[in-house]
Amino acid sequence: MPTQREFVICRDPFPAFVGGYGSGKSAAGIARAMALKSHFRKANICYYLPTYPLVEDIAFERFPELCERKGWAYKLRKGGAPHIEFPDAGRILFRTMEKPERIVGYEVGHSILDEIDTLPIDKAEAVWNKVIARNRTKLFGGFPNTVGVVTTPEGFRFVWKRWVKNAKKGYKLFKAKTLDNAAHLPADYVENLTNTYAGTPLGKAYLEGEFVNLTSGSVYPAFDRLLNFTNVVVKTGDTLHVGMDFNVTKMAAVIHVLRDGKPYAVYEFVNVFDTPAMIQLIKERFPNHPVMVYPDASGGGRRSVNAAASDIALLKAANWVVCANPTNPLVRDRVLAMNQMIGTRDYKVNPDTCPHYVEALEKQAYDQNGEPDKKSGLDHVLDGGGYFIAYRYPIVRWTTTVTPLRA
């Protein structure tokens, strides 16, 4: 894709590749890192990602794959200070942006930040300042140190402020649409995203790579209580699929059943005191039903009740099947999974038995940071339902590859 190629070879100090889902952002970032390493063999490069699980998913998988295809000798270190090392040619370091204060103690010639716009603006600013301070290895030929960014636009946040509103010399912006990369995506990928987001601000951001106002409008714009309506209720023998959010005095759960493999939200519990109380309520309301719980993954380490067992351990002790990944999905991935199921009308909700859930789906908006609003109190029941949908019907992230260009 021409936009990827231009970003990979860009010599401006601060290039940014901004694009929709599936537009090849990470592929462009990885290709740039490899191209810079090829040209500046002795200089270390640093590749930053929002969280360590993303380091595992992207850095530990895709960099070695690309090295294998190119025939480059390398040694991957996953523990401690993770990096990939090349014989007599320095390293590509892998770091997270979770704690800006820990971006210390090393120096590099170039950096790439993947999905920095998913961070709150203040945190993104702190990360940027720390990264700039690390980018100080002197390069041959007077070539400038560079910090590249690849990201989805998340409203008028850090990237918009730096590359659009307050753009200065050396800040080069590249924009890409999901459709630009359609040849590398499954046939129905663009169609599915279009069905979910067309005509909404999120569509402009996640399909077209545009900076749009995400501080207003619905988080779930496609939800319609008529089009997503069902009168399905729990029947004898149904397995209950329970999405659950842990919050002391504000616990919430959305009960689902499956019909022909499709999810139906058929009951809700809101403002429950703690996990033992939630377990008791579900058992009393729905006795003799098999239960599968899809909880807030952080419940394995924290407690909604002052007891010696974690929330998830309590669910297991109730003889329920617990379905949880080691970490929660990114908020935007959970929202995207929900919107995809809502937009295709594969997700149905009973408004008579889930009144709070329906209201939350209709009313939750984005806050000033482009995040789903939490001040209204609508988030608890939505998080509960979202954990189930994101686990059972996750968004499949398709990857693309770009052949790095020799500088």
N, C-alpha and C positions, 0 to 999 in steps of 0.2 A: 504494500500500500504506500503511495507516494508520501503521505503525511508521516507515516512511521519512518520512512527512509530519511526524510528531511530532519526529523527530530534526532535520529541516531547520529547523524553526521554534523549536527549543529555545533558551531564553535562559539556561539554567544555564551556568556558566563552563566545565564540563568534561563535555560529553555524549559517550557512546560508543555506537556502533551495532555490535553483535556478532551475526554471523549465519553460517549455513552457506554452502556454495558456491552461487552463483546466487541468493542472497537479496537482491541489489541493493545491496550495501555501497558499492561505488565510485560507483554511481549516486546514492546518498544523499549521499556525501561531496561529489561534484561539485555536486549540487543545492544543498547547504548553502553551498558556497563562492560560488556564483552569487547565491543569495538574500542572503547577507551583503554581497556587492559591490553589489547593487541598493540595499540599505538604507544602507550606509556608503560612499558614492561616493568620498570622498576618502581613505579608509583602505585601505592595501594589505592583501591577504590572502596567506597562503602555504599551498601544498598540497605535502605531503611524501609521497614514495614510497620504498620500500626501495632501488631501484637506478635508474640512469639509463635502461636499456632500458625500464623500466616508465614512466618519465617520457615517453619517446618514444611508447610504446604507448597510454598513458592520457591524459596531459596534452596532448600535441601533437595528438591525434586527437579526443578527446571534448569538450574545452572549445571548440575552434573549431566543431565540429558543433553544439553547443548554442547558441553565439552566432549562428550562421547561422540556426537555426530561430527564435530570438527576434528576429532583425533587429538585433542589437547590432553597432555598428561596433567593430572591434578590430584590433590588430596583434600578431602572434605573433613572438616572438624565440626562436630555438632555441639559438643559440650563446652562449658566455660565461655570463652569469647568466640562464638562460631564464625568460621570463615572457610573459604576455599582457597587453597594455596597452589601456585604453579611453580614448577622447578625453575629456579633462577629468574623468576618473573613476578615476585611479590604476591599479594593476596587481594581477594575481594572479601571485605568484611561484611557481616550481616548483623544489623542492630535493629532494635525496636524503638518506637516513638512513645512507648507507654510512660516512661519516666524521663523527661528531658534532662533532669539533673544528673543522670547517669551517662550522658553523652560526653564523656571526658576521657583523658588518658591516652589518646592516640591521635595521629594525624594522617590525612590522606590527600591525594591530589584531586580527586573528583568524588562526587556523591550523587546518588539518585534516591529520591523520596517517593515511595509508592503509596498512593491514597492518603496524602497528608490532609486533604480537605474533609476527611471523615472525622478529624479531630476538632474539638471546640476551638474557636479562633484564638483565644489566649494561649492555649496549649500549643497550637500550631506555630504561633509566633515564638514561643519559648524554644520549641524544637528547632525552628529555622535559625535562630540566633546561635544555638549550640552547634548546629551543623556547620554554619559558616565559620565558626571559630576552629573547628577541626580541619577545615579545608585549606591547609596551608603548606603542603609539600611543594617545594619549588620545582617547577616543570621546565624541561629543556625548551630552547627556542623562544622563550618569552610567552609560551602558550598559557592562557589564563586558567586558573582553577575554576571548575564549573560545578554547579549544583542543579541537577535536572529534577523535574517533577513529572510524575504521571498520576493522573487522578480523574475520578468522576466529579463533575461539578456538583457541589452540595449547597447550592444557594449562593448568596452574596457573602462568602466567607473569606478565608485567608487567601486563596489563589486569586479570586476575583479582585480583592483589594490590592494585591501585589502586581498582578499582570494586566489588570484592566483599569481600575480606578486610579491607582497611583503608579502606573507603569513608568519605569525609568529606563535609561539606556542600558542595554545588556539583557533586559527581560524580553524573551522571545516566546510568543504564544502560538501553539499549534492546536487546532481543533479538529475532531473527527466524529463522525456519526457511526452508529451501529451498522447502518446499511453499507457504509464504505467497506466494511470488513465481512460482508455477507458471504463471500466466496469461501471463507474459512469457518463458517458457522453451519449448524444443522439447518435444513430447509425451513423448518417451522419456528426457528428461534426468533427472528425478527417479527414474524407474524404474531407470535404469542405476546411479545413485549408490546407490540402495537395495540393488540386487543386490550391489554391491561392499562396502558398509559396514554393512548391517543387522545388528544384534546385536553390534556391536563398539564399543569406545570411540571409534574414529574416526567411526563413524556418529553418535554423540551430538554430536560436535564439528562435523563437516562437513555433516550434514543438519539437525540441530536447533539448532545454535548454542550448545550447552551447553559449559561448562567441565568437562572430565573429565580423569582421570589418564592421561596419555600416556607416563608413565615406565615402564610395564610393558606386557606384551602384545606380540604380534607386529606388525612393520611390515607384513607381508603376511599378514593373518589368514585370508584366503580360500584361500591356497595349500594344496593337498592333493596329495601325491605320487601318489595313485591317480586322483583326478578330473582332475589336470593331467598325467597320464602319457602318454607316447608311447614307442614303440620305433623311431621314424623315425631313420634315419641318413643320412649324406651319400651321394648317388648320383652317378654319372658325369654330368657336365654341369651339376650344381647350381651356382647362384650362391651364394657364401657371404656371409652378412650378419653382420659381426663387430662386436659391441659391445665397446669397448676402454677400459680405464682405465689411465692412466699413473701409475706409482709405481716409483721405483728399487728394484729387487730384489723388488718386490711387484706387478709388472704382471699384469693379468688380462684375459682375453678370453673371450667367450661366442660360439660359432659357431652361427648360425641358418640354416635353410633355410625357404623358403616353400612351402606346399602350399595351393592354392586361395586364395592371398592371406593365409593365416594363418601366424603364426610358430611355428617349432619349434626349441627349443634342443637341439642335437645333439652338441656337443662343447665342452670348456672347456680353457683354459690358465690356470694360476694360479702365482703366485710366480716369474714370469719376470724375469730380471735387468734388461733394458732393451728399448727399441724395436727395435734391430737383431736382438736375440736372438728377440723375438716374431715379427718378420717371417720369420726363418729357420725357426722352428718351424712356422709355419703353412704356409709353402711346402713344407717337407719332408713334413709330414703330409698336406697336401691339394694335391698338384701339379696343375697344369693346370686349376684352377678359377678362374672370374672371382670377384673379391673386391670387396665394398663394405664399407667400414669406417665405423663410427659411433663416433667417439672422444670422449673428454673434450675439450671445445672449448678448454680452457686449454692444450692441447698445442701450439697454434699459437704460443705465446709462451714456454713453458718447455721444458726438455729433461730427458728421463729418462736421457740419455747425454751425456757431456761432449764435444759435437761442435759443428760450426758450423751444423748444421741443426736445425730444430725437429722435434719428434716427428711432427707432421702432415706436414711436408715429407718426412720419411723414408718415411712411408706412401705419399705420392704418387710418390716416386722408385721405389717397388716396383711401379709401374704399377697401383696399386689406386685405385678410386674412393673418395674421402673425402666423407662426408656429415656436415656439422657446421654448426650455426648459429654466429653470431658469439660468442654466450655460451651457457653451459650453462643448461638450464632450472632453475627453482627446485627445490630438493630435494623439496618437497611435491608439485609438479606431476609430477615424475618418479615419485614413489611412487604418486600417484593414477593415472597412466597405467598403471603396472604392475598395480595392484590392479584396475583396470577390466578389463584383458585377462585377468588371472588369474581374477577373479570370474565372468566370462562363459564361462570355460573355452575361450576362443579362443587362449590361450597354453599350449602344451604343452612339457614338459621331459622329456628322456630321462635317468632317474636313473642308468642304467648308465654313460653317457658323460659325464654332468655331475654327479658326486657332490657336489663342493664347492658347486656352485650350488644344488642341491636342499637341502643342509644349511643354507646361508645363508638361503634363502627361508623355511625352517621356523623358524630360530632367531633371526634378527635382531630385536632389541627396541628400544624407545625409551629414550634416556638421561634423566637428570634434568632436562634442558632441553627435553624433548619432541622431540629430534632423533634420527634413526636412529643407533644406537650404532656408534661406530668403534673402540672399544677392543678389541673381540673379534676384529678382523681379518676379520670377515665382509663388510665393506663393499666391498672391492675388486672381487670378482667380481660383486656385486650392482650396483655402479655401472656396470661394463662392460655387463651385460645391460640395465640401465635406460636407458643412453644410446641404445641401439638402439630400444627400445620407445617412449621419449619422442619420438624423432625420427620414427619410422615411424608410430606410432599415438598422436599427441599428444592430450591433453585439449583439447577445443574450449571456449574460455572465452566464454560467451554474455554479452552486456551488456544492461543494461536502462536505461531513461531515466525520469526523474521530472521533471515540470514544476515548476520552482522557484516557491516562493510568495513573494509580496511581503510583506515585514514591515510 
